[in-house]
């Protein structure tokens, strides 16, 4: 697998649109490649940014999140939320590399991923084009951030091993490989978290990706979601108070 970040100029809120950025910085795209786009530049292009001087972050978090973990946020004052079926700090609101703004998550990342897939197919005359809208998060008990997928299009988000056998003939009962998440993590670690200025990334030669010449269906998107009471982490998610 080849993962190649793409450098751009500084992107500011409401000053550019996403297609214009891709027109300028994406010079080539081959069949069965995946374009990863950070959610931040999608949001900046949508104007999903609020001046820090005129906003209350806690109010924004409660407005954007579906659920907010009760309490003061612990040692670091970070409010954890469930937003768009994702456990994420501060409802995904970020203030790094924003020039004085709180940047919210994109309004509808799935629609954006679908539209960009269609743009790539038309512009580069390919049959299969993958797209991921990515962001960063962290995991318990370890330092550092890693990339996650907020939306994808053009390929199957998971590879299902249920019913298949391992190398010793034992059948898998629950195992699924999170393809979209793994690709997002690979892209985000190369794009960086600081001043790299590489909000786009191209992934190629990924033989484990099952491409589709269409956007994901509503049924496929719903199948990716797990009710809290069926989740592996239910003992933790249900043991706390959510607002």
RALIN-V884097 format. One record per residue. PHI is phi in degrees with one decimal (* if undefined). OMEGA is omega in whole degrees, 0 to 359 (none if undefined). NEAR is the number of other ideal C-beta (glycine too) atoms within 12 Angstrom. Layout:
{{PHI,OMEGA,NEAR} {PHI,OMEGA,NEAR}}
This chain:
{{*,179,22} {-111.6,181,19} {-122.0,187,29} {-126.9,176,26} {-69.3,182,28} {-122.9,182,30} {-82.1,178,21} {-130.3,170,30} {-74.4,178,17} {-67.3,181,17} {-107.4,183,35} {-119.1,185,22} {-64.0,175,27} {61.7,181,18} {-109.3,180,18} {-143.5,172,24} {-112.5,190,22} {-62.9,181,37} {-63.5,178,22} {-62.0,177,17} {-63.2,179,29} {-67.2,176,35} {-58.4,184,18} {-80.1,191,17} {-108.8,179,27} {-104.8,186,31} {-90.6,184,14} {-149.3,177,18} {-155.5,183,34} {-100.1,177,25} {-59.2,180,20} {65.3,167,30} {-105.1,178,36} {-123.8,175,48} {-99.0,177,48} {-105.4,182,49} {-124.8,178,52} {-67.1,181,47} {-60.9,184,44} {-62.2,182,43} {-73.1,173,45} {-61.3,181,44} {-65.4,179,38} {-61.9,178,35} {-67.4,179,33} {-84.0,185,27} {75.3,180,21} {-84.9,182,30} {-140.3,183,34} {-126.3,180,28} {-58.7,182,19} {-58.0,183,19} {-67.9,184,11} {-122.3,183,13} {-142.2,173,22} {-106.5,186,15} {-62.1,180,29} {-61.7,178,22} {-64.1,178,18} {-63.8,180,31} {-59.5,180,34} {-65.7,179,22} {-71.3,186,21} {-85.3,187,34} {-83.2,171,31} {-85.7,176,22} {-141.6,178,26} {-123.8,179,31} {-66.8,181,29} {-65.9,178,15} {113.5,186,15} {-92.7,178,13} {91.7,175,18} {70.5,186,13} {-56.4,185,7} {-98.9,179,11} {68.0,182,14} {-92.5,177,22} {-84.7,174,32} {-86.2,183,33} {-137.7,163,34} {-109.6,184,29} {-131.7,182,34} {51.6,177,30} {63.2,180,25} {-130.0,173,32} {-78.3,189,31} {-149.2,174,34} {-66.8,171,33} {53.2,180,36} {55.8,180,35} {80.7,181,40} {-69.7,186,38} {-132.5,177,35} {-132.2,176,22} {-87.4,181,22} {55.3,183,29} {-121.3,178,25} {60.2,173,19} {91.6,180,17} {-125.6,162,29} {-86.8,179,34} {-101.1,181,41} {-87.8,173,36} {-65.6,175,42} {-54.5,183,36} {-62.7,182,22} {-147.3,185,19} {-60.5,180,41} {-66.8,177,34} {-62.1,178,23} {-62.6,179,37} {-59.5,179,39} {-62.4,182,28} {-65.4,180,29} {-70.5,175,42} {-59.4,180,39} {-64.3,176,22} {-62.3,181,29} {-64.5,179,35} {-60.4,182,29} {-72.2,185,16} {-68.4,187,19} {-102.6,176,25} {55.3,178,14} {-110.8,178,25} {-89.6,185,20} {-118.1,178,29} {-136.8,177,41} {-100.4,179,48} {-138.1,174,49} {-132.8,167,50} {-98.5,189,49} {-113.3,169,48} {-149.1,179,45} {-115.7,174,33} {-147.0,179,33} {-137.8,179,22} {-118.3,182,18} {-61.6,169,12} {65.9,174,6} {-152.1,178,9} {-76.2,171,8} {103.0,178,15} {-102.1,174,24} {-147.5,184,25} {-84.4,174,37} {-130.6,178,40} {-98.6,174,43} {-88.3,180,42} {-162.1,179,40} {-145.1,174,45} {-157.2,174,41} {92.1,178,42} {-158.8,179,35} {-77.7,185,28} {-69.5,180,40} {-133.7,169,29} {-106.0,187,23} {-90.7,179,20} {-103.0,183,19} {-59.7,180,14} {90.1,177,13} {-84.8,183,17} {-107.1,173,13} {-81.1,186,12} {-68.0,178,7} {-108.1,176,7} {89.1,179,8} {-79.2,181,12} {-79.2,173,13} {-78.5,179,18} {-102.7,185,13} {-133.7,191,16} {-71.5,172,18} {-136.6,178,23} {-93.2,181,21} {-81.7,185,26} {-64.6,181,33} {-60.9,180,43} {-65.9,179,30} {-64.3,177,32} {-64.1,179,42} {-61.6,180,42} {-63.1,179,30} {-63.1,181,33} {-70.1,186,44} {-64.8,180,39} {-67.2,177,24} {-84.6,179,29} {-73.5,177,39} {85.5,183,21} {-119.8,186,25} {-107.2,185,11} {-100.3,183,12} {-62.9,179,20} {61.6,179,21} {-127.6,185,30} {-84.2,177,42} {-121.8,179,40} {-150.8,178,40} {-108.3,176,37} {-115.7,179,44} {-135.9,178,27} {53.8,178,16} {-113.0,188,28} {-67.5,182,13} {-84.7,181,22} {-86.9,176,30} {-96.2,184,24} {-77.2,175,30} {-132.3,181,25} {-88.0,180,20} {-164.2,173,19} {-77.8,177,27} {-64.9,179,32} {-77.1,177,16} {-59.9,179,12} {-63.0,180,9} {-63.2,179,23} {-67.1,179,26} {-66.6,181,14} {-67.6,178,15} {-79.9,185,27} {-89.3,179,18} {-119.7,174,21} {-58.4,184,14} {-55.4,184,21} {-71.4,177,11} {-105.2,184,12} {-77.0,176,17} {-57.1,183,14} {-95.9,179,18} {-52.5,179,14} {-58.1,178,11} {-85.2,183,15} {-65.2,182,23} {-92.6,183,15} {-90.1,183,11} {-117.4,180,21} {-95.9,178,12} {-106.5,175,22} {-98.7,none,17}}
